[in-house]
Amino acid sequence: MSAVVASPLAGLDHHWLTAHMVQHLVLMTLAAPLILLGEPAVMFLNSLPEHFRTTELYPLLSFVPIDGVGRVLSNPVFCWLAGTVCVIAWHVPSAFDLSLQSKAWHDFEQVSFFAAGLLFWWPVVQPWPSIERWNRWFVPLYLFLATIPCDALSAFLTFCGRVVYPTYASNPQLFNYPALRDQQFAGAMMWVWVTLVYLIPAVVITMQILSPADTHRQKRARAAGPAPAVHSLIRDDD
């Protein structure tokens, strides 16, 4: 995340919509899923002292209200809405220009894109401690439906024929690059990137579902139960 907000892109996003769009895409479609693929919860759990895990953390995670919040936050419908609403809301001209005029709002925008990305990719990656409550076939449909609002936004930015965000129309453009052409390029880039980044995992997951060997491994993994760290935690707690 710091590679995005502290990179040269941060100095260009007030002059180029394309640079601003790259920041959003990296935070939401690269940084967020890569973090989840690294199993951060397992790493955090294994870094804690064993006594703390057994006496403090496990009872806390079993607390009914906390479990209920976790179920809501990991629900695919909620996760899909979080990602979609974040993208659409921050591209409303008034909200977008506010983030360009205020550092506090700009920082909040970046954090919200990253947080929405974590929520959006959670049902796809399903890191521990997520529990598979939905058929895995829903993931390709989930990703396909997510492309629709992004494609609509991208098409609007590309073909509307006017500069949508007044800040870019008034700010000096680097290298005399027209604001409208910058907007069209940003929209086209978002269109292509989102389509690819959602299509690739959808294809991979579909192939995994159709693979007999992978189906067998998944059944064995489910029969084996939770991760080793959690096994030891439960045994020690008993």
C-alpha positions as CSV (number, residue, x, y, z in Angstrom):
1,M,0.0,0.0,0.0
2,S,2.8,2.4,0.9
3,A,4.3,1.7,-2.6
4,V,1.2,3.4,-4.0
5,V,0.5,6.3,-1.7
6,A,4.2,7.2,-1.3
7,S,5.3,6.6,-4.9
8,P,5.6,9.2,-7.7
9,L,2.0,8.5,-8.5
10,A,1.0,10.4,-5.4
11,G,2.5,13.6,-6.9
12,L,0.8,13.1,-10.3
13,D,-2.7,12.2,-9.2
14,H,-3.7,15.9,-8.9
15,H,-2.7,16.5,-12.6
16,W,-3.5,13.2,-14.3
17,L,-6.6,11.2,-13.8
18,T,-4.8,8.2,-15.2
19,A,-2.3,8.3,-12.2
20,H,-5.2,8.6,-9.8
21,M,-6.9,5.6,-11.4
22,V,-3.7,3.5,-11.2
23,Q,-3.6,4.1,-7.5
24,H,-7.2,3.0,-7.0
25,L,-6.7,-0.1,-9.2
26,V,-3.5,-1.2,-7.4
27,L,-4.9,-0.7,-4.0
28,M,-8.2,-2.6,-4.7
29,T,-7.2,-5.2,-7.3
30,L,-3.6,-6.0,-6.4
31,A,-2.6,-5.0,-2.9
32,A,-5.8,-6.3,-1.3
33,P,-6.0,-9.8,-2.8
34,L,-2.2,-10.3,-2.3
35,I,-2.5,-9.5,1.4
36,L,-5.3,-12.0,1.7
37,L,-3.4,-14.7,-0.2
38,G,-0.6,-14.2,2.4
39,E,-3.0,-15.5,5.1
40,P,-2.5,-12.6,7.5
41,A,-4.8,-14.0,10.2
42,V,-2.8,-17.2,10.4
43,M,0.5,-15.3,10.5
44,F,-0.8,-13.0,13.3
45,L,-2.1,-16.0,15.3
46,N,1.2,-17.9,15.0
47,S,3.1,-14.8,16.1
48,L,1.3,-14.6,19.4
49,P,2.5,-16.3,22.6
50,E,0.8,-19.7,23.0
51,H,-0.6,-18.8,26.5
52,F,-2.3,-15.7,25.1
53,R,-3.9,-17.6,22.2
54,T,-5.4,-20.3,24.5
55,T,-6.5,-18.1,27.4
56,E,-7.5,-14.8,25.7
57,L,-7.9,-14.9,22.0
58,Y,-9.8,-18.2,21.4
59,P,-12.7,-17.4,23.9
60,L,-12.9,-13.9,22.4
61,L,-13.2,-15.2,18.8
62,S,-16.0,-17.6,20.1
63,F,-17.9,-14.6,21.6
64,V,-21.3,-14.6,19.8
65,P,-21.5,-10.9,18.8
66,I,-18.0,-11.0,17.4
67,D,-18.8,-14.2,15.4
68,G,-22.0,-12.5,14.1
69,V,-20.1,-9.4,12.9
70,G,-17.6,-11.7,11.2
71,R,-20.5,-13.5,9.4
72,V,-21.9,-10.2,8.1
73,L,-18.5,-8.8,7.0
74,S,-17.7,-12.1,5.1
75,N,-21.1,-12.4,3.5
76,P,-20.6,-12.3,-0.3
77,V,-23.5,-9.9,-0.8
78,F,-22.1,-7.4,1.7
79,C,-18.6,-7.8,0.3
80,W,-19.8,-7.2,-3.3
81,L,-21.8,-4.2,-2.3
82,A,-18.8,-2.8,-0.3
83,G,-16.5,-3.0,-3.3
84,T,-19.1,-1.7,-5.8
85,V,-20.4,1.2,-3.7
86,C,-16.9,2.3,-2.9
87,V,-15.9,2.5,-6.6
88,I,-19.1,4.3,-7.7
89,A,-19.3,6.7,-4.7
90,W,-15.8,8.0,-5.0
91,H,-16.2,8.6,-8.7
92,V,-19.1,11.0,-8.2
93,P,-17.6,14.3,-9.3
94,S,-18.3,16.1,-6.0
95,A,-16.7,13.4,-3.9
96,F,-13.8,12.9,-6.3
97,D,-12.9,16.7,-6.3
98,L,-13.2,16.8,-2.5
99,S,-10.5,14.1,-2.3
100,L,-8.3,16.2,-4.5
101,Q,-8.8,19.4,-2.5
102,S,-8.3,17.9,1.0
103,K,-5.4,15.8,2.1
104,A,-7.5,14.2,4.9
105,W,-10.2,13.2,2.5
106,H,-7.7,12.0,0.0
107,D,-6.1,9.7,2.6
108,F,-9.6,8.5,3.6
109,E,-10.3,7.7,0.0
110,Q,-7.2,5.6,-0.3
111,V,-7.9,3.7,2.9
112,S,-11.5,3.1,1.9
113,F,-10.4,1.7,-1.5
114,F,-8.0,-0.7,0.3
115,A,-10.5,-1.7,2.9
116,A,-13.2,-2.3,0.2
117,G,-10.7,-4.3,-1.7
118,L,-10.1,-6.6,1.3
119,L,-13.8,-7.1,1.7
120,F,-14.5,-7.6,-2.0
121,W,-11.7,-10.3,-2.4
122,W,-12.5,-12.1,0.9
123,P,-15.1,-14.5,-0.6
124,V,-12.9,-15.1,-3.6
125,V,-9.6,-15.9,-1.7
126,Q,-11.4,-17.3,1.4
127,P,-8.4,-17.0,3.8
128,W,-8.6,-18.5,7.3
129,P,-10.7,-18.1,9.3
130,S,-13.4,-17.9,6.6
131,I,-15.8,-20.8,6.4
132,E,-17.1,-22.0,3.1
133,R,-20.9,-21.5,3.4
134,W,-21.5,-20.9,-0.3
135,N,-21.0,-23.2,-3.3
136,R,-17.7,-22.4,-4.9
137,W,-19.6,-22.0,-8.2
138,F,-20.9,-18.6,-7.1
139,V,-17.4,-17.0,-7.3
140,P,-17.2,-16.7,-11.2
141,L,-20.7,-15.2,-11.1
142,Y,-19.7,-12.9,-8.2
143,L,-16.7,-11.6,-10.3
144,F,-18.7,-11.3,-13.5
145,L,-21.4,-9.2,-11.7
146,A,-18.6,-7.0,-10.3
147,T,-17.4,-6.1,-13.8
148,I,-20.8,-4.6,-14.8
149,P,-20.7,-1.4,-12.7
150,C,-17.0,-0.9,-13.3
151,D,-17.5,-1.3,-17.1
152,A,-20.4,1.2,-17.0
153,L,-18.3,3.7,-15.2
154,S,-15.3,3.1,-17.5
155,A,-17.5,3.5,-20.6
156,F,-18.9,6.7,-19.3
157,L,-15.5,8.2,-18.6
158,T,-14.3,7.1,-22.0
159,F,-17.2,8.2,-24.2
160,C,-19.0,11.0,-22.4
161,G,-17.0,13.6,-24.5
162,R,-16.5,16.1,-21.7
163,V,-14.2,16.5,-18.6
164,V,-16.2,15.0,-15.7
165,Y,-13.9,16.3,-12.9
166,P,-13.5,20.1,-12.8
167,T,-10.2,19.9,-10.9
168,Y,-8.5,18.3,-13.9
169,A,-10.0,20.8,-16.3
170,S,-8.6,23.7,-14.2
171,N,-5.2,22.3,-13.0
172,P,-2.2,22.6,-15.4
173,Q,-1.7,19.4,-17.4
174,L,1.8,17.9,-17.5
175,F,3.4,17.8,-20.9
176,N,0.3,19.7,-22.3
177,Y,-1.7,16.4,-22.2
178,P,-5.4,17.3,-22.7
179,A,-7.6,16.6,-19.7
180,L,-10.2,15.0,-21.9
181,R,-7.7,12.6,-23.5
182,D,-6.3,11.8,-20.1
183,Q,-9.9,10.9,-18.9
184,Q,-10.5,8.8,-21.9
185,F,-7.3,6.9,-21.4
186,A,-8.0,6.4,-17.7
187,G,-11.5,5.0,-18.5
188,A,-10.2,2.6,-21.1
189,M,-7.4,1.4,-18.8
190,M,-9.9,0.7,-16.0
191,W,-12.2,-1.1,-18.5
192,V,-9.5,-3.4,-19.7
193,W,-7.7,-4.0,-16.4
194,V,-10.9,-4.7,-14.4
195,T,-12.1,-7.2,-17.0
196,L,-8.8,-9.1,-17.0
197,V,-8.2,-9.0,-13.2
198,Y,-11.7,-10.4,-12.6
199,L,-11.7,-12.8,-15.5
200,I,-8.4,-14.6,-14.7
201,P,-9.4,-15.7,-11.2
202,A,-12.9,-16.7,-12.4
203,V,-11.3,-19.0,-15.0
204,V,-8.8,-20.4,-12.5
205,I,-11.4,-21.1,-10.0
206,T,-13.7,-22.7,-12.6
207,M,-10.8,-25.0,-13.7
208,Q,-10.2,-25.9,-10.1
209,I,-13.8,-26.8,-9.5
210,L,-13.8,-29.0,-12.7
211,S,-10.6,-30.7,-11.7
212,P,-11.2,-34.1,-10.1
213,A,-7.8,-34.1,-8.4
214,D,-8.4,-30.7,-6.9
215,T,-11.9,-31.7,-5.8
216,H,-10.4,-34.7,-3.9
217,R,-7.8,-32.4,-2.2
218,Q,-10.5,-30.0,-1.1
219,K,-12.6,-32.8,0.4
220,R,-9.5,-34.1,2.3
221,A,-8.7,-30.5,3.5
222,R,-12.3,-30.0,4.8
223,A,-12.2,-33.4,6.5
224,A,-8.8,-32.5,8.1
225,G,-10.4,-29.5,9.8
226,P,-8.9,-26.0,10.6
227,A,-5.3,-24.9,10.2
228,P,-2.6,-26.6,12.4
229,A,-2.2,-23.4,14.5
230,V,-5.9,-23.5,15.3
231,H,-5.7,-27.3,16.1
232,S,-3.0,-26.7,18.7
233,L,-4.9,-23.7,20.1
234,I,-8.1,-25.9,20.6
235,R,-6.2,-28.8,22.0
236,D,-4.3,-26.6,24.5
237,D,-7.6,-24.9,25.5
238,D,-9.1,-28.2,26.3
